[in-house]
Amino acid sequence: GRSGIGLVQQHPVQDLCRSREGSRRAQTLDIFRLRSEFTEKASSMVVAVRQSSLLLFLLVLLLGAVDTHAQCNSTCGGGTFMGPGCMCQPCGVCAPGDLVVMPCNATQDILCSHPTMHLLIASTPPGGVLHLAQASFTGADACGMALSSGGNLTIVGMPGGGTTLDCASGIGLRHFDVSLGSGLILVNLTLKGGFGSDGGGSVRLSGGSTLDATLVNFVYNSAAGPGGAIHLADSVAVLSNCTFDGNHAVGNGVSMQGDAVFASGPTAALHDHFGWIDKSSSEGSSVSLVGGAAGSFFTTRFQNMNGVGSPADAGGTFINNTGGGAGTLDGETS
């Protein structure tokens, strides 16, 4: 008795073929997967090798450079330096008038520069004297010097006509900023074209600093504040045979105090001997002493100016001065 439902009987050979074909497909997929993984790993290894090779190459170059320097240091004698290819070459010489910024050594040639006031001052020892050997310095080479070490510096111009430090129009720098009890001594110079954004177009002194100027001309300096040429803030200036010509102190378009010199503070003092102060603006004063500042003028000539002005708390002495409009200072008249 067979039922009416037909059963499909699987053939053993067909089952075996299907099993083998599935196995081959699985093996093929495994091969592709392994090949892909191997390719990725191989690529990563290549990249790593390349990076390592580059680092090794750079390290070899560095070690080679160090070794080259060591060889040259051991073989180059005095007056020579290591040149290209580790060849010893004679040291160069600066052109006449140029400064030695870096002397020649075993690994590099001499380094030279044209002289600037900054380099000359930097090469002058504390308390030393700088004798200038050229007639003029211009622009940034002549201006923007700061003294704050608390020591003294003396600058002497060329014999005869002296030396001119010309800041040049529009550069916006004063010649000297002296602070923290430092001392500046100037001899036989012309300070021209300086500008101070906070007063003191040529020289600004603060914090108990001192200025001693002899045979110095302050010419066409200006400031956006008091003190067209010199601003003394609790500091002292002694001027001998100095001239002030065409200096102006202006703030917000209005003439301010001290076209030539402005001194403020109870310890500030200005002492002028045999000086000549000329051509200040029509407003304000050419010399102004405020806040207890003191002043003395001996044989000073005031010409074409608006005079000396100060409040009642300033003190001063005028002896044998000449010129019109010198004004009054604490009840005394020049």
C-alpha positions in Angstrom: 0.0 0.0 0.0 1.7 3.2 -1.3 0.1 6.5 -0.6 -0.9 9.0 -3.4 1.7 11.6 -2.3 4.9 11.3 -4.4 8.3 11.5 -2.5 11.4 12.9 -4.3 14.3 10.7 -3.4 17.7 12.4 -3.2 20.4 10.7 -5.3 23.6 10.0 -3.2 25.9 11.1 -6.1 24.2 14.5 -6.5 24.5 15.2 -2.8 28.2 14.5 -2.9 28.7 16.9 -5.8 26.8 19.6 -4.2 28.9 19.2 -1.0 32.2 19.3 -2.9 31.1 22.4 -4.9 30.2 24.2 -1.7 33.5 23.3 -0.2 35.4 24.6 -3.2 33.5 27.9 -3.0 34.3 28.3 0.6 38.0 27.5 0.0 38.0 30.1 -2.8 36.5 32.7 -0.6 39.1 31.9 2.1 41.9 32.3 -0.4 40.6 35.7 -1.6 40.2 36.8 2.1 43.7 35.7 3.0 45.1 37.3 -0.1 43.4 40.6 0.7 44.7 40.5 4.3 48.2 39.7 3.1 48.0 42.6 0.6 46.9 45.0 3.3 49.6 43.9 5.7 52.2 44.0 3.0 51.2 47.5 2.1 51.4 48.6 5.7 54.8 47.0 6.0 56.0 48.8 2.9 54.9 52.1 4.3 56.5 51.4 7.6 59.7 50.4 5.9 59.7 53.6 3.8 59.2 55.7 6.9 61.9 53.9 8.7 64.2 54.3 5.8 63.5 58.0 5.6 64.2 58.4 9.3 67.3 56.3 9.0 68.5 58.4 6.1 67.9 61.6 8.0 69.7 60.1 11.0 72.7 59.2 8.8 72.8 62.7 7.4 72.7 64.2 10.9 75.4 61.8 12.1 77.4 62.6 9.0 77.1 66.3 9.6 78.2 65.9 13.2 81.0 63.7 12.1 82.0 66.3 9.5 82.0 69.0 12.1 84.1 66.8 14.3 86.6 66.1 11.5 86.8 69.8 10.6 87.2 70.8 14.2 90.1 68.4 14.5 91.8 69.5 11.3 91.1 73.2 10.7 93.7 75.4 12.3 93.5 78.9 13.6 92.2 81.5 11.2 90.2 79.0 9.2 86.7 77.5 9.3 84.9 74.5 7.9 83.6 75.2 4.4 81.6 73.0 2.0 82.8 69.4 1.7 84.6 69.8 5.0 87.3 71.8 3.4 89.1 74.3 5.6 89.0 77.8 4.3 90.6 81.0 5.5 88.4 83.4 7.6 87.1 86.5 5.9 87.6 90.1 6.9 85.0 92.7 7.5 84.9 95.7 5.1 86.4 98.9 6.5 84.0 100.5 8.9 81.8 97.4 9.3 81.3 95.7 12.7 82.1 92.2 13.7 78.8 90.6 14.8 80.1 87.1 15.1 83.8 86.2 15.0 85.1 83.4 12.7 85.2 80.0 14.4 85.9 76.4 13.4 82.4 76.0 11.9 81.5 79.3 10.3 83.0 82.4 8.7 83.0 85.8 10.2 79.7 87.7 10.3 79.8 91.4 9.6 77.3 94.3 9.6 77.3 98.0 8.7 77.5 100.0 12.0 74.4 101.0 13.8 74.0 102.8 17.1 72.3 99.7 18.5 75.3 97.5 17.7 77.8 100.1 18.8 76.1 100.6 22.1 75.7 96.8 22.6 79.5 96.4 22.1 80.4 99.1 24.6 81.0 97.7 28.1 79.0 99.1 31.1 80.4 102.4 32.1 82.4 102.6 28.9 82.9 105.4 26.3 81.7 105.0 22.8 83.7 107.2 20.3 81.8 107.5 17.0 83.9 107.2 13.9 81.4 108.4 11.3 79.7 111.7 10.6 76.1 110.5 10.6 73.6 107.8 11.3 70.1 107.8 9.7 66.7 106.2 10.3 66.4 103.2 12.5 70.3 103.0 12.7 70.2 106.3 14.6 67.2 106.0 16.9 65.3 103.8 19.3 68.0 103.2 21.9 67.0 102.2 25.4 69.1 102.4 28.5 67.7 100.7 31.6 70.6 98.8 33.1 71.2 101.4 35.9 74.8 102.0 34.6 76.4 104.9 32.7 77.1 105.3 29.0 79.2 108.0 27.3 78.8 108.7 23.6 81.3 111.1 21.9 80.9 112.4 18.3 83.6 112.7 15.7 86.3 115.3 16.4 85.5 118.6 14.7 82.1 118.6 13.2 80.7 115.9 15.5 78.2 113.2 14.6 74.5 113.6 13.6 71.9 111.1 14.6 69.0 111.8 12.3 65.8 109.7 12.9 64.4 110.8 9.6 60.9 112.0 9.0 58.1 109.6 9.8 60.0 106.9 11.6 58.3 107.6 14.9 61.2 107.0 17.2 63.1 109.1 19.8 66.8 108.9 20.1 67.2 107.7 23.7 64.9 106.4 26.4 66.8 106.4 29.7 65.2 104.8 32.8 65.8 103.0 36.1 68.5 105.3 37.3 70.7 105.0 34.2 73.1 107.8 33.2 73.7 109.1 29.7 76.6 111.4 28.7 76.5 113.0 25.3 79.3 115.0 23.7 79.6 116.8 20.3 76.4 115.4 18.7 73.4 116.6 16.8 70.1 114.9 17.6 67.7 115.5 14.8 64.2 114.4 13.8 63.2 112.4 16.8 59.6 111.8 17.8 58.1 110.8 21.2 54.6 109.6 21.3 54.4 110.2 25.0 56.6 113.3 25.2 60.4 113.7 24.9 61.0 113.8 21.1 64.7 113.2 21.4 65.5 112.1 24.9 63.1 110.9 27.6 64.4 110.3 31.2 62.5 108.7 34.1 63.1 107.0 37.4 66.0 109.0 38.7 68.0 108.9 35.5 70.5 111.6 34.5 71.6 113.3 31.3 74.8 115.2 30.9 75.0 116.9 27.5 77.9 119.0 26.2 78.0 120.6 22.7 74.8 118.9 21.7 72.3 120.3 19.2 68.6 119.3 19.5 67.1 120.1 16.1 63.6 119.6 14.7 62.5 117.0 17.3 58.8 116.8 18.1 56.5 115.0 20.6 52.8 114.2 21.0 53.0 115.4 24.5 55.2 117.7 26.7 58.9 118.1 26.0 59.5 118.5 22.2 63.2 117.6 22.7 63.7 116.5 26.3 61.2 115.1 28.9 62.5 114.8 32.5 60.3 112.7 34.8 61.9 112.9 38.3 65.3 113.0 36.6 68.1 115.5 36.1 69.6 117.0 33.0 72.8 119.2 33.0 73.3 121.0 29.7 76.4 122.8 28.7 76.8 124.8 25.4 73.7 123.1 23.9 71.3 124.5 21.4 67.5 123.9 20.8 66.3 124.8 17.4 62.8 124.1 15.9 61.6 121.6 18.5 57.8 121.3 19.1 55.5 119.7 21.6 52.0 119.1 20.3 49.1 117.2 21.7 45.7 116.8 19.9 46.8 119.6 17.5 47.4 122.0 20.4 50.8 123.3 21.4 51.8 121.9 24.8 54.3 122.8 27.5 58.1 122.6 26.9 58.8 122.8 23.2 62.5 122.4 24.2 62.4 120.9 27.7 59.7 119.7 30.0 60.6 118.6 33.6 58.1 117.3 36.2 58.3 115.9 39.7 59.9 117.0 42.9 63.2 115.4 42.1 63.4 116.7 38.5 65.9 119.4 37.7 67.2 121.2 34.6 70.5 123.1 34.7 71.5 124.9 31.5 74.8 126.6 31.1 75.8 128.8 28.1 72.8 127.4 26.1 70.8 128.8 23.2 67.1 128.1 22.9 65.4 129.3 19.8 62.3 128.9 17.6 59.6 127.3 19.7 56.0 127.5 18.8 53.9 130.6 19.3 51.9 128.9 22.1 53.0 127.1 25.2 56.5 127.5 26.6 59.9 126.5 25.4 61.0 125.3 28.9 58.4 124.1 31.4 59.1 123.0 35.0 56.1 121.6 36.9 55.3 119.5 40.0 58.1 120.9 42.0 60.8 120.6 39.4 63.8 122.9 39.7 65.8 124.8 37.1 68.8 127.0 36.8 70.0 129.0 33.7 73.4 130.5 33.6 74.2 132.7 30.5 71.5 131.1 28.5 70.2 132.9 25.4 66.5 132.7 24.8 65.6 133.8 21.2 62.3 133.9 19.2 60.5 131.9 21.9 57.6 131.9 24.2 59.8 131.6 27.3 60.0 129.6 30.5 56.9 128.7 32.3 56.2 127.0 35.5 53.7 127.1 38.4 54.5 128.6 41.7 55.8 125.3 43.2 58.8 125.3 40.8 62.1 126.9 41.8 64.8 128.3 39.5 67.7 130.7 39.1 68.4 132.9 36.1 71.9 134.6 35.8 73.1 136.7 32.9 70.5 135.4 30.5 69.6 137.3 27.4 66.8 137.4 24.8 63.2 138.4 24.7 60.2 136.7 26.3 62.1 134.4 28.6 59.3 134.7 31.1 59.3 134.3 34.9 60.1 131.4 37.1 59.2 131.6 40.8 59.3 135.3 40.8 62.6 135.8 39.1 63.0 137.3 35.6 65.7 136.5 33.1 
